[in-house]
Amino acid sequence: MNKAALFEQIQKKQSFLCVGLDTDLSKIPSHLLVLDDPIFEFNKQIIDATADLAVAYKPNIAFYEALGAKGWESLKKTLDYIPQEIFTIADAKRGDIGNTSGLYAKAFFEQMDFDSITVAPYMGVDSVKPFLAFEDKWVILLALTSNEGSADFQLIESKYGKPLFQEVLEKSLDWGNTDNMMYVVGATRGEKIGEVRAIVPDHFFLVPGVGAQGGSLEEVAKYGMNASCGLLVNSSRGIIYASKGQDFASAARQEAQKLQEEMKDLLTRYCH
Ligand SMILES: O=C(O)c1cc(=O)[nH]c(=O)n1[C@@H]1O[C@H](COP(=O)(O)O)[C@@H](O)[C@H]1O
């Protein structure tokens, strides 16, 4: 899927919502636990309840690999169940020396058919490029993350007098293009999103941190939206764990719908 197709879907659904499938056996409703594959059953119902409101799904790989072979199976079934036109993100935060990155890319782009993968930039160009060798696939590079520890390195001033996240953005600009690279920018960083947008005006951002981490959707749109929307805003726990009961899927839909309605309004105000 290219940038134009992604924007088309955003316009059609009036949404830039990414639903995070951070599916945890200890948090899903107990009535599902008797089933053969509770993780997949949970995801399936969440997808059924939100597919018309979401433009992307982001399974966080940790939640699946923590369960061993069975977890990978649930992940594959989930990925195959997601409707074709919806963008998929393997939130794996990979990146290693070139030949190893190439195999991570094969795992997520060939063994599984994800549209994109989150990648850590720390090891530099040769750790990122192998992911970009796959046609129609995307790298989502960590730029300014939502967590408290992001200040430990990302905000440190480099020898050129710029914060490290800025070096990451500037340096990586010519590694890919706006049809195969996005950047992670946390919703908890408010006006800093504007600083990132000034450096990379045309790229899409994956923005986690609304919902459970308290980031403001309004601020994200105000500082980050561009003429092609340029945003995929993720919420995981805030949507998928809206209820622990039999009504978990409809409760998830309600939360997703609240965000979508706000997004519709924000698209009208800021997407130009
Ligand atoms: O790459 C990510 O998706 C990510 C980057 C970041 O800076 N912060 C962040 O929270 N995430 C992920 O986004 C999701 C946030 O989940 P909730 O806080 O439950 O909405 C988790 O899967 C995180 O791993």
PDBQT file of the ligand as one rigid body, heavy atoms in Angstrom, charges set to zero:
ROOT
HETATM    1  O1  LIG A 301       6.231   1.882  18.254  1.00  0.00    +0.000 OA
HETATM    2  C1  LIG A 301       5.224   1.990  18.953  1.00  0.00    +0.000 C 
HETATM    3  O2  LIG A 301       4.134   1.618  18.540  1.00  0.00    +0.000 OA
HETATM    4  C2  LIG A 301       5.338   2.700  20.241  1.00  0.00    +0.000 A 
HETATM    5  C3  LIG A 301       6.248   3.718  20.288  1.00  0.00    +0.000 A 
HETATM    6  C4  LIG A 301       6.225   4.617  21.364  1.00  0.00    +0.000 A 
HETATM    7  O3  LIG A 301       6.939   5.602  21.393  1.00  0.00    +0.000 OA
HETATM    8  N1  LIG A 301       5.342   4.391  22.375  1.00  0.00    +0.000 N 
HETATM    9  C5  LIG A 301       4.475   3.338  22.380  1.00  0.00    +0.000 A 
HETATM   10  O4  LIG A 301       3.667   3.234  23.316  1.00  0.00    +0.000 OA
HETATM   11  N2  LIG A 301       4.500   2.453  21.334  1.00  0.00    +0.000 N 
HETATM   12  C6  LIG A 301       3.609   1.268  21.332  1.00  0.00    +0.000 C 
HETATM   13  O5  LIG A 301       2.255   1.709  21.197  1.00  0.00    +0.000 OA
HETATM   14  C7  LIG A 301       1.381   0.939  22.009  1.00  0.00    +0.000 C 
HETATM   15  C8  LIG A 301       0.736   1.860  23.031  1.00  0.00    +0.000 C 
HETATM   16  O6  LIG A 301      -0.240   1.187  23.739  1.00  0.00    +0.000 OA
HETATM   17  P1  LIG A 301      -1.329   1.922  24.665  1.00  0.00    +0.000 P 
HETATM   18  O7  LIG A 301      -0.565   2.816  25.580  1.00  0.00    +0.000 OA
HETATM   19  O8  LIG A 301      -1.998   0.788  25.372  1.00  0.00    +0.000 OA
HETATM   20  O9  LIG A 301      -2.251   2.676  23.749  1.00  0.00    +0.000 OA
HETATM   21  C9  LIG A 301       2.243  -0.181  22.595  1.00  0.00    +0.000 C 
HETATM   22  O10 LIG A 301       2.193  -1.298  21.740  1.00  0.00    +0.000 OA
HETATM   23  C10 LIG A 301       3.646   0.416  22.585  1.00  0.00    +0.000 C 
HETATM   24  O11 LIG A 301       4.647  -0.562  22.458  1.00  0.00    +0.000 OA
ENDROOT
TORSDOF 0
